[in-house]
């Protein structure tokens, strides 16, 4: 290997020396010194080679160009296809072979890049099996599939007159440095690549929206764009961060509830395939996070995954669980990086759009300037030709035997016409004149020549006008692109704001929680003890002890929490409906206290005390009520002289519900011997107040969105839909609502629904008023199901009023004014299946409500909605506890008398 191949030899490092600077004895021979002269230091060479390699991968393979939006292989493929383009399809194998003249990295890389370009449905027309991005199936072999440039690609990507050409790798051909793309192709297609120490992930954006935002930039307005995926689905771009590093996009599949036992996924998230999605669902099912009976993949041209649920499984909670535990929701981290010249840059997508739009403006200017130059040249020669033939200059050519004298003669003849020309006459012009065939001269038509010159002058004026108003010309160019190529490229991904799904609330309880009271263990692996409740592997467990203390800890297969367990169960964060009743002795020989409280937030694995912490305190009575039920307990006191009453009842439902840190109310100063439960009553909690958040489309009890009312027991929510359906659902916060919902409110059984609909079979509009007779949790149609029928309007108002707008194009209704009809006076409430009354026999353009669907006027004898939610004492924050003093609470006093019939002298827990 020569020195040039490896690098220069450093003469100062010929000899290897030891640390002391002296020559080592092992290298003392002359022969070895001769070998030392050929040793080359490799560290510097490796560093240089690695940097060269890294630069090559970044610039030439992984990261796209800012100016045309292509990686080199994509640019060469398109250039090769333009070379082969004759309007017909070419075998992909031929395209690959032709591209290898420009891209020296093998046919496999070219084929893969060509298929990816074709699957983006923008620049290449595909024929044959090009694979399926939904299922992940690959394309057929290159010899079986065909491709050609799309009309859009031919229109915006190529122009040899504005292209800067380079020699190919072997010097035999020319290839474009950058293609003169007059559209933000990079943002339309997206790009992804991993280089050495650098990555690129630009998400695809909507074709029509890119055009609109480019026009906004040209007009000086704000530019804001968000991705759009061919797969469709839903996406939350709240944290998109303009496509820069650190941003995040949440993408969800569209899941439709077919019925209570079946779900259907008809749009999948970007980056997923139906196979990978089904695999993730199966894994979640195997781990017990969801419960699925069967999955069917019916995907063809469109995605269709049918999920059959196991018996007793809530479809609404399963939808949330699919988003929480499977690829039905994926998070994408964009990283917009591009090559600007020879420099990698990180740029936001809005900045990329602005640069691409400005580049389009520059290219349009260059095209206009080139076109103007061509028109001027054509006008110049046409004028020369007309004068040359009209003045019959060719007759005297025989007098001049040499070129120089002939040109002098012609210059002299044109002298008086110089002012008519836009530039000087040169020898090349005269040379062309002398080469005009005689037959053309003899057939010269002066009128046609004048017509051609006038046409050229008009086009020149138009080009000059466009150059003077270049921005408006560019805006019209973008509008023309949208008109010609925008059809069928509407947004496919729905933009939404997602709610955060708590995994603990939607995971299937696939384990049994066991509690070993004697040994102090909890977990799902204690098979010899009695099961307490169903739980999942990520649940938290709340454990109360007879010392008056409790903890919340993560469940596991087997965990020691401590002896003296009184109660253990699954605990849900934020639960204010589960109410605990406690009576405890406040210190050794102290008074007995009682309290009602909830536990809605704590710090995990932190011990909390329900007593006031006085030494000797102990728990005397404990009970749990999932819905805040009231209960009556019997308290028996230890006998002592002068006590008149040893037994009395306490209704704990009379106590206020306070935080767990409150001391509680005093029961008695006497020593309690025994406390027993006498009876349990109904809930003492107020009805649950529910809101509907219109942003995320979900119910909540946190005051966000539209207040629906207070719910308890069998109360239902009424939803109305565009197609003439209604649905009565529970007020479970996990309930999902279909996207075509037009109204939601609390259902009042006796309140009728008023509807106007068009019957497609009878070609008439009908009015009906009815109450909901079918109360199951499914959509029920209340209008005609014949083809062409549709809902005009619907209302739950007390006195709904509609406006009839007649068809003004017909003779009989041309001059009819709009008519308002009060539906409550027009028709009585009838059965749900009744057809209703005919609204009018005249032709109607539309029927619209004159007010909101629910109406603003109150119904008779209807209770007003109360928005006050501060009806319970909130618990102090677990991380910053604030104790409530027992002295501040009212004390309950009873006249206690001795009970001679008391059978027990010993105090009993519980």
C-alpha positions in Angstrom: 0.0 0.0 0.0 1.5 3.4 -1.0 1.9 6.4 1.2 -0.8 8.2 -0.7 -3.3 5.5 0.0 -2.7 5.4 3.8 -1.4 8.9 4.6 1.9 10.6 5.3 4.5 9.1 7.6 5.4 11.2 10.6 9.2 11.2 10.7 9.1 12.3 14.4 7.4 9.1 15.4 9.7 6.6 13.7 10.8 5.0 16.9 8.7 3.6 19.7 9.9 4.9 23.1 9.0 3.9 26.6 7.5 6.2 29.2 10.9 7.3 30.5 11.9 8.6 27.1 14.6 6.0 26.7 14.7 3.5 23.8 13.4 0.2 24.9 16.0 -2.7 24.8 13.5 -4.9 22.9 13.8 -2.6 19.9 17.5 -2.2 19.9 18.4 -4.0 16.7 18.9 -2.2 13.4 16.4 -4.6 11.7 13.6 -3.5 14.0 14.4 0.1 13.6 13.9 -0.5 9.8 10.5 -1.9 10.6 9.6 1.1 12.8 9.9 3.5 9.8 6.8 1.9 8.2 4.4 2.2 11.2 1.5 4.6 10.5 -0.6 6.3 13.3 -4.2 5.2 12.6 -6.2 7.5 15.1 -6.2 10.6 12.8 -7.0 8.5 9.8 -10.0 6.8 11.4 -11.3 10.2 12.5 -11.1 11.7 9.0 -12.5 8.7 7.3 -15.4 8.5 9.8 -16.3 12.2 9.3 -16.2 11.7 5.5 -18.5 8.7 5.8 -20.9 10.5 8.2 -21.0 13.6 5.9 -21.7 11.3 2.9 -24.5 9.5 4.6 -26.1 12.7 5.8 -25.8 14.7 2.6 -26.2 11.9 0.0 -28.5 9.3 1.4 -30.6 10.0 4.6 -31.7 13.6 4.7 -33.7 15.4 1.9 -32.8 18.6 0.3 -34.6 21.8 1.4 -35.0 23.2 -2.1 -36.6 20.3 -4.0 -37.6 18.0 -1.1 -35.8 14.9 -2.5 -33.1 12.6 -1.4 -30.5 11.9 -4.1 -32.0 8.4 -5.0 -35.5 9.9 -5.3 -34.2 12.8 -7.5 -32.4 10.4 -9.8 -35.4 8.1 -10.1 -37.6 11.0 -11.2 -35.0 12.3 -13.6 -34.7 8.8 -15.1 -38.5 8.5 -15.4 -38.6 11.9 -17.2 -35.9 10.6 -19.5 -38.0 7.5 -20.3 -41.3 9.4 -20.4 -43.4 8.9 -23.5 -46.8 9.0 -21.9 -47.0 5.2 -21.5 -46.2 3.0 -18.6 -42.7 1.6 -18.2 -41.7 -1.6 -16.4 -40.3 -0.7 -13.0 -37.4 -3.0 -13.8 -36.5 -0.7 -16.8 -36.8 2.4 -14.7 -34.5 0.8 -12.1 -32.0 -0.1 -14.8 -32.0 3.3 -16.3 -31.6 5.0 -12.9 -28.4 2.9 -12.2 -26.7 5.3 -14.7 -27.0 7.9 -12.0 -27.2 6.1 -8.7 -24.3 3.7 -8.1 -25.8 1.8 -5.1 -27.6 -1.2 -6.6 -31.0 -2.0 -7.8 -32.5 -2.9 -4.4 -32.2 0.6 -3.0 -33.6 2.1 -6.1 -36.5 -0.3 -6.2 -37.4 0.3 -2.6 -37.3 4.1 -3.0 -39.4 3.9 -6.2 -42.1 1.8 -4.4 -42.2 4.3 -1.5 -42.6 7.2 -3.9 -45.4 5.4 -5.7 -47.3 4.5 -2.5 -47.5 8.2 -1.6 -49.9 8.7 -4.5 -48.5 12.0 -5.7 -45.7 11.9 -8.3 -46.0 8.5 -9.8 -48.9 6.7 -11.5 -48.7 3.1 -10.5 -50.0 0.0 -12.3 -50.0 -3.5 -10.9 -49.5 -4.7 -7.3 -47.5 -2.0 -5.6 -48.2 -3.4 -2.1 -50.6 -2.2 0.5 -49.7 0.3 3.1 -52.7 -0.7 5.2 -51.7 -4.4 5.6 -47.9 -4.0 5.1 -47.8 -6.3 2.1 -44.9 -5.6 -0.2 -45.0 -4.8 -3.9 -44.7 -7.4 -6.6 -41.3 -7.9 -8.4 -40.2 -5.0 -10.5 -40.7 -7.0 -13.7 -44.4 -7.3 -13.0 -45.3 -3.7 -12.1 -45.3 -0.5 -14.2 -45.0 3.2 -13.5 -45.0 6.6 -15.2 -44.8 10.2 -14.1 -48.1 11.7 -12.9 -49.5 14.8 -14.6 -48.8 16.7 -11.5 -45.1 15.7 -11.4 -44.7 16.6 -15.1 -46.3 20.0 -14.3 -44.4 21.1 -11.2 -41.1 19.1 -11.0 -39.3 19.4 -14.3 -37.9 22.3 -16.4 -34.5 21.7 -18.1 -34.2 25.5 -18.7 -34.1 26.3 -15.0 -32.2 23.2 -13.9 -28.5 23.3 -12.8 -26.9 20.2 -14.3 -24.0 18.1 -12.9 -22.0 15.2 -14.3 -23.0 11.8 -13.1 -20.7 9.6 -11.0 -19.0 8.2 -14.1 -19.0 11.4 -16.1 -21.0 9.9 -19.0 -24.3 11.6 -18.2 -25.8 14.7 -16.7 -28.1 14.7 -13.7 -29.8 17.6 -11.9 -28.2 19.2 -8.9 -31.8 20.1 -7.6 -35.0 19.6 -9.5 -36.9 22.9 -10.1 -39.9 21.9 -8.0 -42.6 24.6 -7.8 -44.5 23.1 -4.9 -43.6 22.1 -1.2 -43.2 18.4 -2.2 -41.2 17.7 1.0 -44.1 18.6 3.2 -46.6 16.9 1.0 -44.8 13.5 1.0 -42.9 13.7 4.3 -39.5 12.1 4.7 -37.8 9.8 7.1 -34.1 8.7 7.4 -31.4 7.9 9.9 -27.9 9.1 9.3 -24.8 9.1 11.4 -25.6 11.1 14.5 -28.6 12.7 12.8 -32.1 11.7 12.0 -34.9 13.1 9.9 -38.7 12.6 10.4 -40.9 15.0 8.5 -44.6 14.0 8.6 -46.8 14.3 5.4 -49.2 17.2 5.1 -52.3 17.8 3.2 -52.0 18.9 -0.5 -54.7 21.5 -0.5 -53.8 22.9 2.9 -50.2 23.4 1.7 -51.5 25.4 -1.3 -53.7 27.5 1.0 -50.8 28.2 3.4 -48.4 29.0 0.5 -50.9 31.6 -0.6 -51.2 33.0 2.9 -47.4 33.4 3.0 -47.4 35.2 -0.3 -50.1 37.5 1.1 -48.1 38.2 4.2 -50.4 36.2 6.5 -49.6 33.8 9.3 -48.6 30.2 8.2 -49.8 27.3 10.2 -49.9 23.7 9.0 -50.5 20.3 10.5 -49.8 16.8 9.2 -52.3 14.7 7.3 -51.9 10.9 6.8 -53.2 8.7 4.0 -54.3 6.1 6.6 -56.7 8.6 8.0 -57.4 8.2 11.7 -57.5 10.9 14.3 -54.6 13.0 15.5 -53.9 15.4 18.4 -51.5 18.1 17.2 -51.5 20.1 20.5 -47.8 19.5 21.0 -46.7 19.4 17.3 -44.1 22.1 17.9 -44.0 23.0 14.2 -42.5 19.6 13.5 -39.2 20.4 15.4 -37.4 18.2 17.8 -39.2 17.8 21.2 -42.7 17.9 19.6 -45.1 15.0 19.8 -48.2 13.9 17.8 -50.7 11.5 19.2 -52.4 9.5 16.5 -55.4 7.2 17.1 -57.4 4.7 15.1 -61.0 5.3 14.4 -63.0 2.7 16.4 -66.7 2.4 15.9 -69.1 0.6 18.2 -71.2 -1.7 16.0 -73.1 -3.1 18.9 -72.5 -4.0 22.6 -70.5 -7.0 21.5 -68.6 -5.8 18.4 -66.1 -3.0 17.7 -64.8 -2.1 14.2 -61.6 -0.3 13.3 -61.9 1.3 9.9 -59.0 3.8 10.0 -55.6 2.9 11.5 -52.8 5.2 12.9 -50.0 6.5 10.7 -47.0 4.1 10.8 -49.0 1.1 11.7 -50.4 -1.8 9.6 -53.4 -3.9 10.2 -51.1 -6.8 11.0 -49.0 -4.9 13.6 -52.2 -3.4 15.1 -53.9 -6.8 15.5 -50.7 -8.2 17.0 -50.6 -5.5 19.6 -54.3 -6.2 20.5 -53.5 -9.9 20.8 -50.6 -9.2 23.1 -52.7 -6.9 25.3 -55.4 -9.6 25.5 -52.8 -12.3 26.4 -51.5 -10.1 29.2 -55.1 -9.6 30.5 -55.2 -5.9 29.9 -58.2 -6.2 27.6 -60.6 -9.1 27.0 -61.3 -10.0 23.4 -63.1 -13.0 22.1 -62.1 -12.9 18.4 -60.5 -10.6 15.8 -61.3 -10.6 12.1 -59.2 -8.7 9.5 -61.4 -7.8 6.5 -59.0 -5.2 5.1 -58.9 -4.7 1.3 -59.0 -1.3 -0.3 -59.9 0.2 3.1 -59.0 -1.0 6.6 -61.6 -3.1 8.4 -60.7 -4.9 11.7 -63.7 -6.4 13.5 -63.2 -7.1 17.3 -65.7 -9.4 19.0 -65.8 -8.8 22.7 -66.1 -11.4 25.5 -69.4 -11.6 27.3 -70.0 -9.0 30.0 -67.2 -6.6 28.7 -68.1 -3.0 28.3 -67.5 -1.8 24.7 -66.9 1.8 25.9 -64.2 0.8 28.4 -62.7 -1.6 25.8 -62.3 1.3 23.4 -60.4 3.3 26.0 -58.3 0.2 26.8 -57.4 -0.2 23.2 -56.1 3.3 23.1 -54.2 2.8 26.4 -52.6 -0.6 25.8 -52.4 -1.2 22.0 -51.2 0.5 18.9 -54.6 2.0 18.4 -52.9 5.1 19.8 -49.3 5.8 18.9 -47.1 8.7 19.7 -44.9 10.2 16.9 -41.9 12.4 17.5 -41.2 14.6 14.5 -37.7 15.9 13.7 -37.7 18.3 10.8 -34.1 18.3 9.4 -33.1 19.2 5.8 -30.0 19.8 3.7 -29.6 23.5 2.8 -26.9 23.6 0.2 -24.3 21.4 1.8 -25.3 22.1 5.4 -27.8 20.1 7.6 -30.3 22.4 9.3 -33.2 21.9 11.7 -36.2 23.9 10.5 -39.9 24.0 11.5 -42.4 22.9 8.8 -43.8 26.5 8.6 -40.3 27.8 7.8 -39.8 25.0 5.2 -43.1 26.0 3.6 -42.0 29.6 3.4 -38.6 28.7 1.9 -40.3 26.4 -0.7 -42.9 29.1 -1.5 -40.1 31.7 -2.0 -38.2 29.2 -4.1 -41.4 28.7 -6.3 -41.6 32.5 -6.7 -37.9 32.5 -7.8 -38.5 29.7 -10.3 -41.6 31.3 -11.7 -39.6 34.6 -12.2 -36.9 32.7 -14.0 -39.4 30.9 -16.2 -41.0 34.2 -17.1 -37.7 35.8 -17.9 -36.7 32.9 -20.1 -40.0 33.0 -21.8 -39.7 36.8 -22.4 -36.2 36.3 -23.8 -37.5 33.6 -26.2 -40.5 35.8 -27.3 -38.2 38.8 -27.9 -35.8 36.7 -30.0 -38.7 35.3 -32.0 -40.2 38.8 -32.5 -36.8 40.2 -33.5 -36.3 37.6 -36.2 -39.9 37.7 -37.4 -39.6 41.5 -37.9 -36.2 41.1 -39.6 -37.7 38.5 -41.9 -40.7 40.6 -42.8 -38.5 43.6 -43.7 -36.0 41.5 -45.5 -38.6 40.0 -47.8 -40.7 43.1 -48.2 -37.6 45.2 -49.2 -36.5 42.4 -51.5 -32.9 42.5 -50.2 -32.3 39.0 -51.5 -32.4 40.2 -55.1 -29.0 41.9 -54.9 -27.2 38.9 -53.2 -25.7 38.0 -56.7 -23.7 41.2 -56.6 -21.7 40.1 -53.6 -19.4 37.2 -53.8 -18.1 37.1 -50.2 -19.9 37.1 -46.9 -18.2 40.2 -45.5 -19.4 42.4 -48.3 -22.9 40.8 -48.3 -23.3 41.6 -44.6 -22.1 45.2 -45.1 -24.8 45.6 -47.8 -27.5 44.1 -45.5 -26.4 46.3 -42.5 -26.7 49.3 -44.7 -30.1 48.3 -45.9 -31.4 47.7 -42.4 -29.9 51.0 -41.1 -33.2 53.0 -41.6 -35.2 50.3 -39.7 -32.9 50.1 -36.6 -35.3 52.0 -34.4 -38.0 49.3 -34.8 -35.9 46.6 -33.2 -35.5 45.9 -29.5 -31.8 45.0 -29.8 -28.9 45.4 -32.2 -28.7 43.3 -35.4 -25.8 40.9 -35.3 -24.1 38.7 -37.8 -26.0 35.6 -36.6 -29.3 37.3 -37.5 -28.0 38.1 -41.0 -26.7 34.5 -41.4 -30.2 33.1 -40.7 -31.7 35.5 -43.2 -29.4 34.3 -45.9 -30.5 30.7 -45.2 -34.2 31.3 -45.8 -35.4 28.9 -48.6 -36.6 30.7 -51.8 -39.9 28.8 -51.7 -40.6 30.4 -48.4 -39.8 33.8 -49.7 -42.1 33.4 -52.7 -45.0 32.2 -50.5 -44.5 34.9 -47.8 -47.8 36.3 -46.5 -47.3 39.8 -45.1 -50.7 39.7 -43.3 -49.9 36.4 -41.5 -46.5 37.8 -40.6 -48.1 40.9 -39.1 -50.6 38.7 -37.2 -47.8 36.6 -35.8 -45.8 39.7 -34.7 -48.9 41.1 -33.0 -49.5 37.9 -31.2 -45.9 37.8 -30.0 -46.2 41.4 -28.8 -49.4 40.6 -26.9 -47.8 37.7 -25.2 -44.7 39.7 -24.4 -46.9 42.3 -22.7 -48.6 39.6 -20.7 -45.3 38.2 -19.5 -44.0 41.6 -18.6 -47.2 42.3 -16.6 -46.7 39.0 -14.8 -43.2 39.9 -13.9 -44.3 43.2 -12.6 -47.0 41.5 -10.5 -45.0 38.4 -9.6 -46.7 37.7 -6.3 -50.2 37.8 -7.8 -49.0 35.6 -10.6 -47.7 33.0 -8.1 -51.0 33.1 -6.2 -52.8 32.4 -9.4 -50.3 29.6 -10.1 -51.1 27.9 -6.7 -54.8 28.4 -7.2 -54.5 26.7 -10.6 -52.7 23.8 -9.0 -55.5 23.3 -6.5 -58.1 23.5 -9.3 -56.3 21.0 -11.5 -54.9 18.5 -9.0 -56.7 19.2 -5.7 -59.8 17.0 -6.2 -59.7 13.8 -4.1 -56.9 15.2 -1.9 -59.1 16.4 1.0 -57.9 16.0 4.6 -58.1 12.4 5.7 -56.9 12.7 9.3 -59.4 14.2 11.7 -57.9 16.8 14.0 -59.0 16.4 17.6 -57.8 17.1 21.1 -57.5 13.8 23.0 -58.3 13.2 26.6 -55.7 11.4 28.7 -56.8 7.9 29.4 -55.8 6.6 32.8 -54.7 3.0 32.4 -55.9 2.0 35.9 -59.4 3.0 34.9 -59.7 1.0 31.8 -57.5 -2.1 32.3 -59.4 -5.4 32.7 -59.4 -6.8 36.2 -57.8 -10.1 35.3 -56.6 -11.1 38.7 -58.1 -11.9 42.1 -57.0 -9.9 45.2 -56.4 -12.1 48.2 -55.8 -10.9 51.8 -54.1 -12.9 54.5 -55.3 -11.1 57.6 -53.4 -13.3 60.1 -50.0 -13.0 58.4 -50.4 -9.5 57.0 -50.0 -10.3 53.3 -51.9 -9.1 50.2 -51.6 -10.1 46.5 -53.0 -12.1 43.7 -50.8 -15.2 44.5 -52.3 -16.0 47.9 -54.5 -18.8 46.7 -55.2 -20.3 50.1 -57.0 -17.3 51.4 -60.4 -15.8 50.4 -60.6 -13.5 47.5 -61.6 -9.9 48.3 -62.1 -8.4 44.8 -61.1 -8.5 41.2 -58.0 -6.5 40.4 -55.4 -5.8 37.6 -51.6 -6.0 37.8 -51.3 -2.2 37.9 -54.0 -1.4 40.5 -53.4 0.3 43.9 -54.6 -1.4 47.1 -55.8 0.5 50.2 -55.2 -1.3 53.5 -56.6 -0.2 56.9 -55.2 -1.5 60.2 -56.7 -1.8 63.7 -54.3 0.8 64.9 -56.3 3.4 63.0 -53.7 3.8 60.2 -53.8 3.0 56.5 -51.6 2.9 53.5 -52.0 2.7 49.7 -49.6 0.5 47.9 -49.1 -1.2 44.5 -50.5 -4.6 44.1 -48.2 -7.5 43.5 -48.2 -11.3 43.5 -47.4 -11.3 47.2 -46.6 -8.4 49.5 -46.3 -8.0 53.2 -48.1 -4.9 54.5 -48.4 -5.5 58.2 -50.5 -7.4 60.7 -53.8 -6.2 62.1 -55.5 -5.7 58.7 -59.1 -4.5 59.1 -59.9 -3.9 55.4 -58.2 -4.1 52.1 -59.5 -3.4 48.6 -58.7 -1.9 45.2 -58.3 1.9 45.5 -59.0 4.4 42.6 -57.4 7.8 42.6 -60.0 10.6 42.8 -62.7 8.4 44.2 -65.1 10.6 46.3 -68.1 8.2 46.2 -66.6 5.5 48.4 -67.2 6.7 52.0 -65.6 5.1 55.0 -67.2 5.1 58.5 -64.8 5.0 61.5 -65.1 5.0 65.3 -61.9 5.1 67.3 -60.8 5.6 70.9 -58.8 8.8 71.2 -55.8 7.6 73.3 -55.8 5.1 76.2 -59.0 5.7 78.2 -59.9 8.7 75.9 -63.2 9.6 74.3 -64.7 7.7 71.4 -64.7 9.7 68.1 -66.6 9.1 64.9 -66.2 10.4 61.4 -67.1 9.8 57.7 -64.5 10.5 55.1 -63.3 9.6 51.6 -59.7 9.0 50.3 -59.2 10.5 46.9 -55.5 11.3 46.9 -52.5 10.1 48.8 -48.8 9.4 48.4 -48.2 5.8 47.6 -46.6 3.7 50.4 -47.0 6.5 52.9 -48.6 5.6 56.3 -51.6 7.9 57.3 -53.3 8.0 60.7 -57.1 8.3 61.0 -56.8 9.1 64.7 -55.3 12.2 66.2 -52.1 10.3 66.8 -52.4 10.1 70.6 -50.6 7.1 72.1 -53.0 4.2 72.9 -55.5 5.2 70.2 -57.2 2.2 68.5 -60.0 1.5 66.0 -63.3 0.4 67.4 -65.5 0.3 64.3 -64.9 0.4 60.6 -67.2 0.1 57.5 -67.1 0.9 53.8 -69.9 2.2 51.6 -69.3 2.3 47.8 -72.0 5.0 47.2 -72.0 6.8 50.6 -74.9 4.8 52.0 -76.0 5.9 55.5 -76.0 3.3 58.3 -77.2 3.0 61.9 -74.9 1.4 64.5 -75.6 0.3 68.0 -73.0 1.4 70.7 -72.8 -0.5 73.9 -70.9 1.0 76.8 -69.0 -0.8 79.6 -71.1 -0.8 82.7 -70.2 1.4 85.7 -72.1 2.9 88.6 -74.6 5.6 87.9 -74.7 4.9 84.1 -78.4 5.0 83.3 -78.2 3.9 79.6 -75.6 1.4 78.3 -77.0 1.0 74.7 -77.9 3.6 72.1 -78.1 3.9 68.3 -76.3 6.4 66.1 -77.3 7.3 62.6 -73.9 8.0 60.9 -75.7 9.4 57.9 -76.3 12.6 59.9 -72.5 13.2 60.0 -70.9 15.5 57.4 -68.4 13.9 55.1 -65.1 15.4 55.7 -61.4 14.8 54.9 -59.6 11.8 56.3 -57.5 14.1 58.5 -60.4 15.6 60.4 -60.6 14.5 64.1 -64.3 13.7 63.8 -67.1 14.2 66.3 -67.2 12.9 69.8 -69.5 10.0 70.6 -69.0 9.6 74.3 -66.5 10.0 77.0 -67.4 6.6 78.5 -65.6 3.4 77.6 -67.2 1.7 74.7 -67.5 -2.1 75.0 -69.0 -3.0 71.7 -70.2 -1.4 68.4 -72.5 -3.3 66.0 -74.1 -2.5 62.7 -77.9 -2.2 63.0 -79.0 -1.3 59.4 -77.8 0.3 56.2 -79.9 2.8 54.3 -79.7 4.7 51.0 -77.0 6.9 49.7 -76.5 10.2 51.5 -74.4 11.6 48.6 -75.8 14.3 46.3 -76.5 13.3 42.8 -73.4 13.2 40.6 -73.0 16.3 38.5 -71.9 15.6 34.9 -70.5 17.8 32.2 -69.8 17.1 28.5 -66.5 18.4 27.2 -67.2 19.4 23.6 -63.4 19.7 22.8 -62.6 16.0 23.5 -66.1 14.7 23.2 -66.2 13.0 26.6 -68.1 13.2 29.9 -66.5 14.4 33.1 -67.3 15.4 36.6 -64.7 18.1 36.8 -66.7 21.1 35.5 -65.4 21.2 32.0 -67.7 22.0 29.1 -71.5 21.9 29.0 -73.3 21.1 32.3 -75.8 18.2 31.7 -77.3 17.9 35.2 -77.2 15.8 38.3 -77.4 12.1 37.8 -78.1 9.1 40.1 -79.6 5.7 39.9 -81.2 5.0 36.5 -80.8 8.5 35.1 -79.8 8.5 31.4 -78.2 10.8 28.8 -80.1 11.6 25.6 -78.0 12.1 22.4 -79.5 13.0 19.0 -77.7 12.2 15.6 -77.7 13.7 12.1 -79.3 10.6 10.5 -82.4 10.7 12.7 -81.3 8.4 15.5 -81.4 8.9 19.3 -79.6 7.0 22.0 -80.1 6.7 25.8 -76.8 6.0 27.5 -75.7 5.8 31.1 -73.7 8.5 32.7 -70.5 6.4 33.0 -67.6 8.7 32.2 -66.1 6.1 29.9 -69.1 6.4 27.5 -68.2 7.1 23.8 -70.3 9.2 21.5 -70.4 8.9 17.7 -69.0 11.7 15.6 -72.4 12.5 13.9 -73.9 13.5 17.2 -75.7 16.9 17.1 -77.1 17.3 20.6 -76.6 15.9 24.1 -78.7 16.5 27.3 -80.0 14.8 30.4 -83.0 12.6 29.5 -86.3 13.6 31.0 -88.7 10.6 30.2 -91.8 12.7 29.9 -90.3 15.3 27.7 -91.2 14.7 24.0 -88.8 15.0 21.0 -90.1 17.1 18.1 -88.7 16.2 14.7 -89.2 17.3 11.0 -88.0 14.8 8.4 -88.3 14.2 4.7 -89.7 10.9 3.5 -87.9 9.8 0.4 -90.6 7.5 -0.8 -93.5 10.0 -0.5 -91.5 13.1 -1.4 -93.0 15.0 1.5 -91.9 16.5 4.8 -93.5 15.2 8.0 -93.7 16.4 11.6 -93.8 14.1 14.6 -93.6 14.4 18.4 -92.9 11.4 20.6 -91.3 10.2 23.7 -88.5 7.6 23.8 -90.1 4.2 24.1 -86.9 2.1 23.6 -84.5 2.8 26.4 -81.7 0.4 25.7 -78.1 1.8 25.2 -78.2 1.7 21.4 -79.1 4.0 18.6 -82.7 4.0 17.6 -84.1 5.5 14.4 -87.3 7.5 14.6 -87.7 8.7 11.0 -88.6 6.8 7.8 -85.9 4.3 6.7 -86.8 4.5 3.0 -84.0 5.5 0.6 -83.5 9.2 0.3 -85.1 10.0 3.7 -83.3 12.5 6.0 -83.8 14.5 9.1 -84.5 18.2 8.7 -84.4 19.3 12.3 -85.0 18.0 15.8 -85.7 19.7 19.1 -86.4 18.9 22.8 -87.7 22.4 23.5 -91.1 23.0 25.2 -92.5 24.9 22.3 -90.3 24.4 19.2 -90.7 26.6 16.2 -89.4 25.9 12.7 -89.1 28.1 9.6 -90.1 26.6 6.2 -88.1 28.0 3.3 -89.8 27.3 0.1 -88.2 26.5 -3.2 -87.9 29.8 -5.0 -87.0 28.2 -8.3 -90.5 26.8 -8.9 -93.3 28.9 -10.2 -95.9 28.0 -7.6 -93.5 28.8 -4.6 -91.4 31.6 -6.2 -93.1 34.5 -4.4 -94.0 32.6 -1.2 -92.5 34.1 2.0 -90.9 31.9 4.6 -93.4 30.4 7.0 -92.9 29.8 10.8 -94.7 26.8 12.4 -95.1 26.1 16.2 -94.8 22.3 16.3 -96.5 21.9 19.7 -99.6 23.5 18.2 -99.3 21.7 14.9 -99.3 18.1 16.3 -99.9 16.2 19.5 -97.4 13.8 21.1 -97.9 10.4 19.5 -96.2 7.0 19.5 -92.6 6.8 18.4 -93.4 4.7 15.3 -96.1 7.0 14.1 -95.5 8.7 10.7 -96.6 12.1 11.9 -98.5 14.9 10.1 -97.7 16.3 6.7 -95.9 19.6 7.1 -96.8 21.1 3.7 -97.7 19.9 0.2 -95.5 22.6 -1.4 -91.9 22.1 -2.5 -89.6 23.0 0.3 -85.9 24.1 0.1 -85.2 23.5 3.8 -86.7 23.4 7.2 -84.7 24.9 10.0 -85.2 25.5 13.8 -85.5 29.2 14.8 -83.7 28.4 18.1 -81.3 26.0 19.8 -82.2 22.3 19.8 -82.8 22.3 23.6 -84.6 25.6 23.6 -84.2 28.4 26.1 -87.7 28.4 27.7 -88.2 26.2 30.8 -90.6 23.3 30.9 -93.5 23.5 33.3 -92.8 22.3 36.9 -89.1 21.7 36.0 -86.5 22.1 38.7 -83.7 24.6 37.8 -80.2 23.2 37.3 -77.9 24.0 40.1 -74.2 24.5 39.3 -73.0 24.6 43.0 -70.6 21.7 43.4 -69.0 22.6 46.7 -71.3 20.4 48.8 -68.6 18.2 50.2 -65.6 19.0 52.3 -62.5 18.5 50.2 -59.6 16.5 51.6 -56.3 18.3 52.3 -53.6 17.6 49.8 -51.6 14.5 50.8 -48.3 16.1 50.2 -49.2 19.2 52.2 -51.6 18.0 54.9 -53.6 20.4 57.0 -55.2 18.8 60.1 -58.7 19.6 61.2 -59.0 20.1 65.0 -61.6 17.9 66.6 -62.5 20.8 69.0 -63.8 22.7 66.0 -66.4 20.1 65.3 -69.8 19.9 67.1 -70.0 17.3 69.9 -73.0 14.9 70.0 -74.2 14.3 73.6 -76.6 11.6 74.7 -78.2 11.0 78.1 -76.6 7.6 79.0 -78.2 5.3 81.5 -77.1 2.0 82.9 -78.4 -1.0 81.0 -78.7 -4.1 83.3 -79.4 -6.4 80.4 -75.9 -5.8 78.9 -74.4 -9.4 78.5 -70.8 -8.6 77.9 -68.2 -6.9 80.0 -65.3 -7.3 77.5 -64.8 -4.7 74.7 -65.0 -6.2 71.2 -63.5 -4.9 68.0 -66.2 -4.5 65.4 
